[in-house]
Amino acid sequence: MQYPRYPSVPRPKVSEWPRLVLLIPAAIMVLALAGCERTELQRADGVAVDWDSYRGQWVLVNYWAEWCKPCLEEIPELNHLDKSPGISVLGVNFDGVEGAALVDLGQKMGIEFTMLGQDPGPDFGWKTPMALPATFVVDPAGKLIETRFGPQTEEDLMQLIGS
C-alpha cells in the first residue's frame, strides 16, 4: 500500500526569515491599531476635541434650535449640569448653524456649555432626532444609554446618571 503524496507547502528560504520575523509584529500592530480609530469633534469656535477626552465622565449631547421654546427652557438646567464634576454637556444646533453665527446665537440664548460645530451623531451611528429638544445620555465608558425628548431638568438627569 502506498501513501498518498501531499503537495508540498512552499517554505520561505532561510535568507527570508529575518524579513518575515519583522513583518509579523508589524502586521499585528496594524491590525490592532485599525480598531483604535479616534473620533474628533469640532467645537463651534473651530477647536478640535478628541471624543476620548470625555471618557470617565457622563456626556449629555443636547440637540436644540433657536425656535424651540422647550429648548430655551432647559438651557439654564444644562448650563448648571455642565458645571457639575464628572458631567459634560455638548450642544448641537439642529438647524446646522455653524461658525461665528453659532457662537453668536449661543451667546444670545445664554448657552454656557460647549457647542459643537457639527452633529457627531452620524459618527456614532445615532439617528437624527425627530423632535426637540433631544438629549443623548452617554455613560463614562462611552456607551449611549438613553435618548430623552422634551425639556430635561437637572434633577431628572441626575437621577438617571445616579449622582
N, C-alpha and C positions, 0 to 999 in steps of 0.2 A: 504494500500500500504506500502510495506516495502522498506526501502532504502538499496541500495547495500552495502555490507561490503567491506571496503578497507583494504588491508593488512596493518598492522601497520609497520611503519618505525622504525627500531631499533634505540633507542636513547642511547647515552652514559650514563653510570651510573654517579651519582653525584661525585663519587670519581675520575673519569677520567677527569673531566673538567679542573683542573689546568694543566694537561699534554697537553690537547688539546689546551688550550689557549697559551701555549708556542710553540706548533708545528706550528700553523697557521702563526705567523710572520716569523718563521724560513723558512717555505716553500715559503713564498712570497719573502724573501731575496734571496733564492737560485734561484728562477725563474728570479728575477731582475738581478742578477749577471751573469746568464747564457748568457745574451745578451751583456755583457761587456768584451768579450774576447779581450785580448791585443795582438797586433801583435808586435813581436820583430824582428828587423833587425840585421844582423851581419855585421859589417864593415870588410873590408879586413884585418885589423890588429887583428881581433878576438873579438873586443869590441862589446858588445850588445847595441843596441839603440832602445828605445821604439818608435814605429811609432807615438804615440800620442804626443811625444815631438815636432813634426813638425806641430802640429795644430796651426792655426793662421798665417801661412806663406805659400807662394807658394812653391811647391816642383816640381822640374824637375827631373824625373827619366830617365837618358840617357843610352841607350844601345850602346856600342861601341866595336870595335875589333882592334887589332894591324894592321891587314892587310887592314883595311878600310881607304882609303885616305880621304874621306869626314869627317870621324870621327876625323882624325888628324887636319883637317882644323877648326873644330868647338871647339876644346879644349880650345883655348885662350878665345873665347867668353863665354864659360861655366864657365871657371875659374873666369872671371870678374863678371859674373852674380851671382856666388856663394858668392861674397863679398858684394853684394847689400843687404840692410836691407830688411827683410821680404821675402827673397828668399833663398832656399837651393837646391843645385844640388847634386844628388846621382847618381853615375856611376855604371853600371852593365856590366861586361865583357861578351860579347856574347859567347865567346869560353869556358867559365866555368873555367878560370884560377882562382886559389884560393890561399889564404895564402900569404906567403913571396914572392912567384913568382908573385902574383898580385901586391903586394906593389912595388916590383922592376920594374915591367912593367909600372905601373902608373908613377913612378918617371922618368923612361926613356922617357915616352911620354909627360911629363910635366903636368900631371894631378894634380891639386891642390885641387879639390873638393873631397868630401867624396866618396870613392869607397866601394861598398857593396861586401861582400864575396859570397853572394848567390842572385839569382834572386828573388825579392819579388813578382813578377807578379802573380805566382800561388796562393799566399795567398790572393790576391785582386781580383782574377778572371780575370786577364788580360791575353790575348793571347800573346805568344812569338812573337816578331816582325819578319817578314819575310824579311825585308830589313833594312839596316843600313846606317847611324845612325838613331835611333828612339828615340824620346823624348816624354815621357808621362807627361802631364801637369796636376798637381793636385792642386785644389784650397785650400784656407786656411781652409775650412770645411772638407777637406779630400776626396773630390769627384774628380774623373778623369773627366776632361772636354774636353780633346783633346789629340790625339796622332799625332805627326808630324814625317814625314820621310824626310831624307835628312839633310844636314848640316843647322843648325839654326844660326841665327845671334842674337846678344844681342838686337838689335833694333826690330827685328820681335817678339821675345819672350816678350819684354817689352810692345809692342803694344797689344799682346794677353792678358797679365795679367793686362793691364790698368795702368801701373805705368809710 
